[in-house]
Amino acid sequence: MAFLNPKFFGNKKQYAFQCIISGILALIFLFAFGLFLDLNILGAVGATSLCASTGLILMAPHVPMARNRNLIGGYTIGICVGLLCFYSAISLQYFVPSLPLNHTAFIFGGIVVIITQLLMVIFNIEHPPAIGLSVGLILENWHLDSLIAIVICVICLAIVHQLLRKRIINLI
């Protein structure tokens, strides 16, 4: 196994271009979250999930997990399962009020990972960064504006990926 990626030396400009684009997109996402949203846990998890997606899409744009279908589908499943488990956790608090709220979040945090991963592999739309977002929905009360911002960023990322599709290469 080589210490340095052997493809790097023949594609230095391409590597730099794709990493710079990834950094610019991450900067835009972070500024958008910082300026327009209350950067709560969901905002932080959403921003880091989007940055991880950006890295995946620009480092390995032609692998199945980087397809727009996987990107949009993965986040759709992550959001839906996260919301379902969030409301289930709240419902559980009504039936078992002696159960500490953080324990409920931990329990459903594990459940959300299982369900999100399972649905992603069943529907063949694996996108691991979206799993982190589903966990973020469990950890704290979330705000609709945070979810809308995340969805808009995912759509923007899919558009950028589509526009650059023929210009970018797998770096790994």
Order of alpha helices (4+ residues) and beta strands (2+ residues): alpha-alpha-alpha-alpha-alpha-alpha
